[in-house]
Amino acid sequence: MALHTEAHEVIFEEIMGARKVILNRPKKLNTLNYEMLRKMYQKLKVYENDPTVKLIILKANGRVFCCGGDLTSAYIFVALGHWSFGASYYRKEFCLDYLLATYKKPSLSILDGHVMGGGVGISIHSTFRIVTENTVFAMPEVLIGLFPDVGASYFLSRLPGFFGEYIGLTGARLNGVEMLAFGLGTHFIPSKKIKSMENSLEKMVATSDSSSVDTISIIVNKFAQEVNLKPDSAYSRLDMVNQCFCGKTCEEILSSLERLALQVQEKWVEEAITSMKSANPLGLKIFLKTIREGRSKNFKQCLETEYVGISHLLGRTIGNNFYEGSRAMLVDKDKKPKWVPSKLEDVSDEMVATCFARSFTDDDDWLPLQLPSRSNRTDVLASKL
């Protein structure tokens, strides 16, 4: 029985032995605004230090888990003020992602619907990541003027081969079964069984003195199903993906895809080419640099690098693509962004390097991302891949 509920855009349910964090903006696809991020960070810090809390459950109301950050609000927010207002949003988001990645208590995310961008950031490090037949995963930021962030250069770089490059450079989607195969999900549970699983977990944490990961696992496994990949699944194309996305540059990768398209009649190849050609060229090159470097960085370092890159895009260091993408895809919705530069070959290495310069000496309003030192728990994600 819930002892306390705060019904807003994010609901916090305090249940004996557990805490539920429920995203509650179904009409807005549960996109994360600044206030939601702030409240979640605040509450989760309290829960982490509360000895009566044994488990955190993260879920959402509606048919979508979370389609990312509320970029429409961020666009308007920045338009009415200074670009550093937008940077403060990302700073809060990345601090929350870091807290969840280093959380000291077991957590379980129920991904029963679309999970994209910022939604991935808050759920990808959960001890248990439950996927269903309704789950759709994607990191489509390059299509709206940005690049995959929220630690994507860390968790996408840990996928097999160059599959992370494929996901981030094309915005390709995965279903729940595919997420499971790649280690992005931990258990497949049919949507109709989710409520029963929650009830069993609530009963267990309410009656048990201590709830270890192993104990929670026993409950979750009772509801989990073994599932098979379809013959045309994303996993089946891994060899061809590696062949194309191992290229040193975005230009090489695109050329490899175009050569492959002449040899095979594969829908995913055509879709990858179309996506890369319509995406923000600068964002593509920024992401390729972050994911390649991310393989040798820890999660904290990846977030710090991505935050600098995001800040440069917000501050218009090179072009206006963040604002143009938001305008075309989210505000005016004409879906015809005019990228500057408009072609991959016009984005120089120097431009990309400028987007990672860690000095904003001419702007006192910008604040660096300062993540506290926290002892890392076992890397759940890496152990599953």
N, C-alpha and C positions, 0 to 999 in steps of 0.2 A: 504494500500500500504506500502511495506517495505521501511523504510527510510535508513536502513543500514544492510548489510549482510556481515558476515565474514565467507567465505566458506572454512572450514577446516574439521577436523575430528569431530568437533562439530560446528554447525552453530548457530549463534545468530541473530534472526530477531527482529528488533525493529519496532513494529507496534503501531500506535496511541493508547495509553492506555494499551497496553499489550506487553509482551516480550515472544518470542518463543525460547526455547532451544531444538535444534534438533540434535540427535546423528546421525553421518554421516559416519559410517564405515560399510556399509551393507555387504561388502565382508568378513569382520572379525566378523560378527554377532553382530556388534555394541558394541563389548567388550570395556571396559573402560581402557585407558592407562593413565599414570601419567599426561601427558600434557592436556588431556581432563578434568581430575579431577581438575587440577589447574585452567584452564580457566573457568570452570563452577563455581567453588567457587568464583573466582574473580568477574565474571559478576553478579552472583546472589547476592553478597554482595552489589554491586552498585545498582542493581534493587530494592533491599529491601529498600534502603534509598532514592530512587527517587520518589517524590510525584506524578509524572505523571503516574507511573506504577500501574495499578489496578489488573493485573492478570498475572501469569506466566503459560505458557503452555509448558509441557515437552513431546516430541514425538521423533520419529525416522524415518529415511529413510530406505526403504527396508522392508522385510517381518518379520523381527525380531525386537523387541523393544530393548532388551539388554540381552545377554547371560552371563553377569557378568564381572568380572575383566579380564584384559588381562594377564592371568597367564603365558602364553608362554613367553611374553616379560619380565615379572617379573623373571621367571626362568633364562633366559639368562642374564638379568641385574645383578642378584645376583651371577651367575656363573662367571661373568667377574669382580666382585668386592667383596664387603663385604655384609654379610647377612643384615646389617642394611639398605642397599639400599632398600631392599624389605620392611623393616619396614616403611621406609619413604613413600612408596606407600600406605600402609594401613593407615598410619597416615593421609595422604591427603584425602583418601577415607572416613575415618570415620569422619573427620572434615566436609566434604561436606554433609554426611548423617545427621550429627547433625544440621548443618545449615538448611537443608530442613525440618527436624523434628520440628524445632522451628521457622520456617519462619513466618514472621509477615503479609504476604500478601496471598490472596487466590492463590492456585496452582491447576493445572489440568494435570494429566498424561494420555496420550493416549496409552494404552497397547495393541496395535493391532498386536500381535505376541508373540513370546517366551519372557518371563521375568524371569530371573534366577539370583541368587546370588547378585552381585553388582547392577544389574538392578533393583532388588527388593529394595535394599537399597536406591536408589535415588528416587523411586516412591511411596513407601508404605505409606509415611506420607503426600502425596498430599491431599488437601481438597477434590478433586474429582479424583477417580481412574476409568477410563473408560475401561471396558473390552469388547471384541467382540467375535465372533465365532472363531477367529484365536488365541485367547489368550491361552498360556500354561505357568503355574507357576510352579517353582521348586526351591528347595535349595539343590543341589546335591553335596555339598562340601566334605562330608565324602567319596565319591567315588573317589576323586582325592587327598586324603592325608591330607585334612584340616578338618574343621568343620564349620557348618553354622555360619556366622558372620554378619557384617553390621547391628548389632542390632537384629539379629534373636532371641537371648535369651529373648528379650523384646517382639517383635511382634508375634513370634510363641507361646510364653508362654501365650498370651492373647486369643488364639483360644480355642474353647470349649473343655472341658475335657483334654485328653492327645493327642489331634490331632496334636498339635505342635511337640510332640515327634515323632509321626509317620512320619510327613513330613520331619523332620530334620535327623532322623536316617535311613531313607530308600531312600530319594531323590524322593519320590512319586510325581507325577505330578497332577495338577488340571487344569481343563479347566475354561473358563471365567464364565460359569454359576455357577460352584462350588466355584470359588473365590467370587462371589457375595453372595452366601449362607453363606459363612464363614466370610463375612465382609472384605475380602481382597480387593475386588472391591466395588465400590459404585453404579455404573450404568452400565447396559448392553446396548450397542448401536451397531447395525449392522455395519460392516466395511464400507459398501457403504454409510452410512449416516454420517460418521465421518467428511468429508470435509464440508458438509452443516452445521453441528454443529459448526465447527471452524469458518466458515464465519459468522454465527449468533452471536457468541461470540465476534468476531472482530468488528462487526457493533455495538454491544451493548456497548463495552468498549470505542469505539471511539466517541459515541454520548452521553454517560451518564456522568454526573459530578462525580458520585461515583458508584463503582461496588461492592456491598456487596455480601457476600456468598449467601444470599437469592435471589438476582437478577440473579446471575450466575446460581443458582439452577433452576430457572424458565426456562432458555434457555436449559440447559442440559436435564431437564425432558421432554421437548417437543420431544426430539429425543430418549429418553430411552425407552426400551421395557421391558415388564414383561416376564420373561422366566421361564420355569419349569425344575426342575432337572429330569434326567432320573432315572428309578427305581434302576439301578445299580451304581448310582453316589457315589462319595466318602462320601457324607453326609449320605447316607443310611447305611454306615458301622461304624458309629460313636460309637455305643454301643460295637461292637466287638473290635474296635480300643482301646477304653477305657479299656476294659477287659485285653488286652495284654500289652498296653503301660503304664499302671499304675505301672508296676514293679519297684522296687527300683534300680535295676541294669540292665545293658544291657544284661547280661546273663539270668536274669529272663524274660526279655522282649522277647528274642529270644526263650527261652523254651516255653513260653506261645504261641507264634506264631506257633511253631512246634506242640504243642498239639492241637491247633485250626485246623491246616492243616489235622490232622487225623479225625477231626469231620466234617469239611465242605470242599466242593470242590469250593474254591474261588480263582480266579486268583490273586487277590491283596495280598492274604496271602502268596502264593508261591513267588510272586515278592518281597515282603517285606523280606522274609527269605533269598532269593538269594542276595538281595542288602546288607543286614546286614552282610552276610557271606563274601561278596567280598569287603566290605568297610574297611577303615583304622580303626583297633580296638581302637587305641589311640584316634583318632578323634571322634569315637562314644562315648567314655567315657567322653571326654572333653565336647562334646555337651550336654550330659545328665546332667552333673553337671551345665553347664551354664544356661540351660533352667529351671532347677528346682530352681536354685537360682534367676533366672531372674524374676520369678513371684512376688518377693517382692522387686525388684529394679526398679528405674526409667530408662529411656532410656540412659541417660548420663552414669550412673553407669554400665549398660550393655555393652555399647561400650568400656568403660575403661577396664572392665574385659576381654572382647574378644580380645582387642588389646594386652594385656599381654600374653594371650594364643597363639595368632598368632605369636608374637615375639619369644616365646620359640620354636615353630615349625620351624620358619625361622632360628633360631640360633642353631638348632639341639641339644637342651637340652636333649631331649629324642628321639633318633633315627633320621632318615633321611627321614621320610615319606612324607613331603611336596615335596621334590625334586624327590623322587621315584615316587610319584603319578603324578607329572607334567611330568616327563620323560615318564612314561608308557601310560598315557592317552592323553597327549597333544603334546609331542615332538616326541618320537619314535612311539607312537600310537600302541604299541603291546598289549595294554590293559591287561597286566599281571604284575601289580605291586607286588613287594615282600616287604610286610609290616614287620616292626620290631618294636615291637613284632607282631607276625603273628596271635595270637589268643587272644580273649577277656580275657580269664582266665590268660593270661600272663601279662596283663596290670594291675599293682597293684594300689591301692588307693594312694600310695606314689608317683608313677610316675605322676598321674593326678595332685596331689597337687603341685608337682614341677613345672608343667606347668602354675601355677598361682602365683608363687613366684614373688613379684614385685620388685625384685632387680637384676640388671645386673651389679653388682659392678665391675666385671672383664672386662667390655666392655664399654669404654668411648664413643664409637660411637653411642650407642643406646640412643634414646631420648624418654621420656615418652609421652603419649598422653595428651596434654593439651587442654581441651575444655573450651572455655570461658563461663562465666556465662551469660545465656540468659533467659529472662523471658519466661516461657513456655506458648504457646497458648493452647486453649482447645485441649485435646487429641482426635483428630478426629478418629483415628483408634480404640481406646478403646471404644469410644462411639458407634461405629458401631457393636461391637461384642456382 
